[in-house]
Amino acid sequence: ETDWDEAELARSLGMEFHNIPVAGADGVTSENARKLQDLLTSLEGQPTLVHCASSNRVGALRALNAAESGGEPLESAISTGKAWGLTSLEPAVRAALSK
């Protein structure tokens, strides 16, 4: 999404860089949600920046995790996702959670 080396810049600032590729709605998967949660858990509360271009994909993964691992009901999980930036990928989240 960028025309510069984001990983290199982060590292030059003394930050760790992790990347979980999420290609639009096709990347809104339980596997990617688990990868994100596992990464966040492994960081043990360290200050962390989680982002994508609009935070829509981040919100989608957090909504999936809220429902699948956190046991939140669908609408609560959607609200969690929206708090993290979920917008246009909401239908993909609903579809993934209805399987």
Backbone as a chain_set.jsonl record, in Angstrom:
{"seq": "ETDWDEAELARSLGMEFHNIPVAGADGVTSENARKLQDLLTSLEGQPTLVHCASSNRVGALRALNAAESGGEPLESAISTGKAWGLTSLEPAVRAALSK", "coords": {"N": [[0.804, -1.202, 0.0], [2.104, 1.104, 0.252], [4.569, 3.317, -1.129], [7.084, 3.193, -0.183], [9.548, 1.802, 2.037], [8.141, 0.473, 4.599], [8.76, -1.307, 6.687], [11.532, -0.98, 6.927], [11.696, 1.71, 7.735], [10.323, 1.598, 10.229], [12.015, -0.098, 11.671], [14.329, 1.467, 11.635], [13.62, 3.355, 13.436], [13.778, 2.049, 15.758], [11.805, 0.236, 16.244], [9.969, -2.839, 16.369], [8.834, -4.69, 13.543], [5.995, -6.133, 12.219], [4.108, -8.047, 9.936], [0.979, -8.847, 8.708], [-0.409, -10.008, 6.021], [-3.398, -8.922, 4.585], [-5.573, -9.244, 2.225], [-7.992, -7.463, 1.316], [-11.48, -8.414, 1.421], [-11.143, -11.155, 1.049], [-9.052, -11.75, 2.705], [-10.061, -11.597, 5.212], [-10.154, -13.626, 7.526], [-10.495, -16.363, 9.83], [-8.046, -17.454, 10.443], [-6.212, -15.322, 9.934], [-7.186, -13.537, 11.843], [-6.567, -14.927, 14.177], [-3.772, -14.94, 13.95], [-3.209, -12.21, 14.291], [-4.191, -11.815, 16.904], [-2.565, -13.621, 18.319], [-0.078, -12.419, 17.896], [-0.446, -9.928, 19.2], [-0.858, -10.852, 21.798], [1.62, -12.026, 22.297], [3.199, -9.802, 22.555], [2.804, -8.878, 25.033], [1.481, -6.59, 26.243], [3.087, -4.454, 25.496], [3.6, -1.152, 24.161], [1.906, -0.73, 21.138], [1.433, -0.332, 17.681], [-1.137, -0.867, 15.539], [-2.154, -1.208, 12.296], [-3.753, -0.526, 9.119], [-4.364, 0.777, 5.854], [-6.836, 2.13, 6.235], [-7.78, 1.143, 8.586], [-9.867, -0.566, 8.416], [-9.518, -3.302, 7.752], [-8.104, -4.124, 10.002], [-10.066, -3.716, 11.969], [-11.932, -5.585, 11.07], [-10.603, -8.039, 11.521], [-10.33, -7.897, 14.301], [-13.001, -7.958, 15.055], [-13.739, -10.536, 14.221], [-12.088, -12.022, 15.92], [-13.109, -11.251, 18.403], [-15.605, -12.467, 18.406], [-15.05, -15.188, 17.831], [-12.929, -16.079, 19.522], [-13.234, -14.603, 21.8], [-15.834, -14.969, 22.5], [-17.897, -13.15, 22.154], [-21.222, -12.061, 21.383], [-22.644, -11.768, 18.057], [-23.444, -9.016, 17.318], [-22.174, -7.522, 19.28], [-19.523, -8.201, 18.749], [-19.275, -7.039, 16.216], [-19.52, -4.365, 16.978], [-17.19, -4.131, 18.496], [-15.33, -4.498, 16.424], [-15.915, -2.19, 14.917], [-15.027, -0.246, 16.672], [-12.358, -0.564, 16.322], [-12.056, 0.234, 13.737], [-13.551, -0.965, 11.704], [-15.443, -0.883, 8.742], [-16.472, -0.898, 5.68], [-15.97, -3.627, 5.378], [-17.687, -4.998, 6.96], [-19.861, -6.681, 5.977], [-18.336, -8.895, 5.091], [-17.268, -9.811, 7.482], [-19.593, -10.539, 8.834], [-20.451, -12.577, 7.143], [-18.328, -14.412, 7.426], [-18.645, -15.088, 10.091], [-21.051, -16.338, 10.069], [-20.723, -18.851, 9.152]], "CA": [[0.0, 0.0, 0.0], [2.971, 2.274, 0.312], [5.638, 3.318, -2.127], [8.323, 3.271, 0.582], [9.761, 0.589, 2.828], [7.604, 0.702, 5.937], [9.525, -2.125, 7.634], [12.835, -0.342, 7.126], [11.495, 2.917, 8.538], [10.001, 1.199, 11.601], [13.246, -0.615, 12.301], [15.274, 2.576, 11.834], [13.129, 4.087, 14.603], [13.916, 1.174, 16.912], [10.562, -0.511, 16.445], [9.802, -4.128, 15.684], [7.835, -4.607, 12.476], [5.338, -7.397, 11.903], [3.169, -7.847, 8.841], [0.006, -9.907, 8.428], [-1.079, -9.579, 4.795], [-4.851, -9.119, 4.523], [-5.958, -8.714, 0.912], [-9.414, -7.188, 1.233], [-12.434, -9.336, 2.033], [-10.604, -12.52, 1.019], [-8.11, -11.9, 3.804], [-10.789, -11.556, 6.479], [-10.269, -15.038, 7.866], [-10.227, -16.749, 11.217], [-6.595, -17.657, 10.555], [-5.56, -14.015, 10.079], [-7.595, -12.984, 13.141], [-5.754, -15.618, 15.193], [-2.398, -14.447, 13.829], [-3.148, -10.892, 14.916], [-4.35, -11.982, 18.345], [-1.346, -14.258, 18.832], [0.978, -11.405, 17.9], [-0.718, -8.98, 20.28], [-0.628, -11.554, 23.06], [3.068, -12.225, 22.471], [3.833, -8.523, 22.874], [2.602, -8.728, 26.48], [1.109, -5.248, 26.669], [3.997, -3.406, 25.025], [2.941, -0.2, 23.256], [1.828, -1.356, 19.82], [0.663, 0.327, 16.63], [-1.739, -1.827, 14.606], [-2.81, -0.376, 11.288], [-3.763, -0.724, 7.675], [-4.584, 2.101, 5.275], [-8.013, 2.788, 6.814], [-8.089, 0.377, 9.796], [-11.011, -1.42, 8.116], [-9.099, -4.705, 7.869], [-7.796, -4.343, 11.419], [-11.358, -3.856, 12.645], [-12.542, -6.852, 10.664], [-9.931, -9.124, 12.236], [-10.65, -7.798, 15.73], [-14.386, -8.415, 15.209], [-13.705, -12.004, 14.141], [-11.492, -12.54, 17.147], [-14.033, -11.008, 19.515], [-16.659, -13.476, 18.354], [-14.561, -16.571, 17.812], [-12.107, -16.405, 20.686], [-13.721, -13.88, 22.971], [-17.192, -15.391, 22.812], [-18.877, -12.067, 22.072], [-22.306, -12.237, 20.406], [-22.366, -11.136, 16.762], [-23.545, -7.549, 17.283], [-21.115, -7.002, 20.147], [-18.272, -8.355, 18.001], [-19.288, -6.0, 15.178], [-19.215, -3.107, 17.673], [-15.752, -4.166, 18.792], [-14.649, -4.245, 15.16], [-16.084, -0.779, 14.547], [-14.15, 0.544, 17.544], [-11.007, -0.713, 15.765], [-12.019, 0.798, 12.383], [-14.357, -1.73, 10.733], [-16.458, -0.142, 7.987], [-17.027, -1.599, 4.508], [-15.782, -5.075, 5.443], [-18.665, -5.587, 7.873], [-20.527, -7.844, 5.385], [-17.401, -10.03, 5.064], [-17.191, -10.319, 8.856], [-20.865, -11.235, 9.104], [-20.437, -13.83, 6.368], [-17.365, -15.33, 8.048], [-19.168, -15.534, 11.379], [-22.274, -17.119, 9.88], [-20.354, -20.177, 8.652]], "C": [[0.84, 1.256, 0.0], [4.033, 2.173, -0.769], [6.995, 3.524, -1.458], [8.391, 2.043, 1.472], [9.363, 0.847, 4.282], [8.403, -0.064, 7.0], [10.868, -1.47, 7.946], [12.706, 0.902, 8.0], [11.212, 2.547, 9.994], [11.256, 0.731, 12.328], [14.262, 0.499, 12.562], [14.883, 3.432, 13.035], [13.184, 3.244, 15.87], [12.681, 0.362, 17.224], [10.655, -1.877, 15.788], [8.741, -3.934, 14.614], [7.3, -6.002, 12.207], [4.301, -7.105, 10.832], [2.27, -9.073, 8.702], [-0.751, -9.458, 7.187], [-2.566, -9.932, 4.817], [-5.321, -8.434, 3.244], [-7.477, -8.577, 0.838], [-10.259, -8.24, 1.918], [-11.914, -10.773, 2.05], [-9.632, -12.785, 2.164], [-8.753, -11.829, 5.183], [-11.106, -12.999, 6.855], [-9.989, -15.26, 9.343], [-8.728, -16.918, 11.435], [-5.872, -16.327, 10.745], [-5.94, -13.358, 11.403], [-6.789, -13.62, 14.264], [-4.302, -15.135, 15.145], [-2.247, -13.094, 14.517], [-3.252, -11.018, 16.43], [-3.11, -12.607, 18.971], [-0.197, -13.259, 18.908], [0.773, -10.425, 19.054], [-0.46, -9.614, 21.645], [0.865, -11.696, 23.329], [3.789, -10.939, 22.86], [3.603, -8.116, 24.336], [2.372, -7.292, 26.93], [2.054, -4.136, 26.271], [3.209, -2.419, 24.16], [3.03, -0.725, 21.822], [0.973, -0.507, 18.887], [0.17, -0.757, 15.682], [-2.472, -0.99, 13.567], [-2.868, -1.052, 9.929], [-4.129, 0.66, 7.122], [-5.744, 2.839, 5.943], [-8.417, 2.211, 8.166], [-9.304, -0.53, 9.611], [-10.657, -2.897, 8.281], [-8.731, -5.055, 9.301], [-9.092, -4.571, 12.188], [-12.048, -5.157, 12.313], [-11.916, -8.021, 11.424], [-10.249, -9.092, 13.722], [-12.094, -8.239, 15.984], [-14.452, -9.938, 15.164], [-13.163, -12.59, 15.429], [-12.422, -12.371, 18.338], [-15.116, -12.075, 19.561], [-16.118, -14.879, 18.541], [-13.773, -16.949, 19.056], [-12.634, -15.764, 21.958], [-15.135, -14.23, 23.36], [-18.239, -14.291, 22.761], [-19.983, -12.436, 21.085], [-22.01, -11.406, 19.153], [-22.378, -9.615, 16.824], [-22.495, -6.893, 18.184], [-19.765, -7.086, 19.446], [-18.173, -7.31, 16.891], [-18.956, -4.647, 15.81], [-17.742, -3.024, 18.043], [-14.962, -3.856, 17.526], [-14.738, -2.792, 14.742], [-15.212, 0.12, 15.41], [-12.706, 0.505, 17.047], [-10.939, -0.22, 14.319], [-12.823, 0.062, 11.329], [-15.389, -0.837, 10.067], [-16.999, -1.055, 6.885], [-16.819, -3.114, 4.516], [-16.751, -5.755, 6.411], [-19.412, -6.762, 7.246], [-19.621, -9.082, 5.333], [-17.273, -10.649, 6.451], [-18.453, -11.112, 9.173], [-20.909, -12.571, 8.374], [-19.507, -14.853, 7.011], [-17.917, -15.898, 9.348], [-20.451, -16.361, 11.247], [-21.992, -18.531, 9.379], [-20.454, -21.211, 9.741]], "O": [[0.33, 2.353, -0.229], [4.351, 1.088, -1.255], [7.944, 3.979, -2.097], [7.401, 1.331, 1.637], [10.145, 1.368, 5.077], [8.685, 0.464, 8.075], [11.285, -1.416, 9.103], [13.516, 1.119, 8.901], [11.807, 3.13, 10.901], [11.514, 1.127, 13.464], [14.966, 0.485, 13.571], [15.716, 4.15, 13.588], [12.704, 3.659, 16.924], [12.523, -0.143, 18.336], [11.336, -2.048, 14.777], [7.848, -3.101, 14.766], [8.067, -6.941, 11.993], [3.687, -6.037, 10.825], [2.754, -10.199, 8.591], [-1.644, -8.615, 7.282], [-2.942, -11.083, 5.038], [-5.451, -7.211, 3.187], [-8.164, -9.475, 0.352], [-9.82, -8.881, 2.873], [-12.218, -11.527, 2.975], [-9.42, -13.937, 2.543], [-8.076, -11.981, 6.199], [-12.178, -13.52, 6.545], [-9.337, -14.453, 10.005], [-8.206, -16.564, 12.491], [-5.013, -16.211, 11.619], [-5.109, -12.693, 12.023], [-6.375, -12.934, 15.198], [-3.676, -14.945, 16.188], [-1.277, -12.86, 15.237], [-2.48, -10.394, 17.158], [-2.659, -12.174, 20.031], [0.566, -13.255, 19.874], [1.709, -10.128, 19.797], [0.095, -8.973, 22.538], [1.319, -11.507, 24.457], [4.876, -10.988, 23.435], [4.154, -7.119, 24.803], [2.993, -6.83, 27.887], [1.852, -2.987, 26.663], [2.25, -2.812, 23.496], [4.102, -1.113, 21.358], [-0.091, -0.024, 19.276], [0.971, -1.481, 15.09], [-3.313, -0.16, 13.913], [-2.142, -2.002, 9.64], [-4.191, 1.623, 7.887], [-5.649, 4.041, 6.193], [-9.312, 2.745, 8.82], [-9.725, -1.195, 10.557], [-11.416, -3.654, 8.886], [-9.014, -6.159, 9.765], [-9.197, -5.516, 12.969], [-12.68, -5.768, 13.174], [-12.63, -8.896, 11.914], [-10.421, -10.142, 14.342], [-12.38, -8.833, 17.023], [-15.141, -10.558, 15.975], [-13.72, -13.548, 15.966], [-12.51, -13.256, 19.19], [-15.497, -12.532, 20.638], [-16.66, -15.666, 19.316], [-13.945, -18.048, 19.583], [-12.497, -16.312, 23.052], [-15.6, -13.837, 24.43], [-19.348, -14.467, 23.265], [-19.711, -13.06, 20.059], [-21.223, -10.46, 19.194], [-21.404, -8.983, 16.417], [-21.99, -5.817, 17.864], [-18.956, -6.162, 19.533], [-17.099, -6.758, 16.654], [-18.194, -3.868, 15.238], [-17.122, -1.968, 17.917], [-14.034, -3.048, 17.551], [-13.759, -2.218, 14.266], [-14.711, 1.139, 14.934], [-11.925, 1.419, 17.312], [-9.863, -0.251, 13.722], [-12.777, 0.437, 10.157], [-16.126, -0.119, 10.743], [-17.877, -1.882, 7.13], [-17.446, -3.816, 3.722], [-16.644, -6.957, 6.653], [-19.592, -7.775, 7.922], [-20.1, -10.201, 5.514], [-17.18, -11.87, 6.584], [-18.388, -12.217, 9.712], [-21.354, -13.576, 8.928], [-19.858, -16.027, 7.127], [-17.679, -17.062, 9.668], [-20.881, -17.005, 12.204], [-22.919, -19.321, 9.199], [-20.18, -22.387, 9.503]]}, "num_chains": 1, "name": "protein.A"}
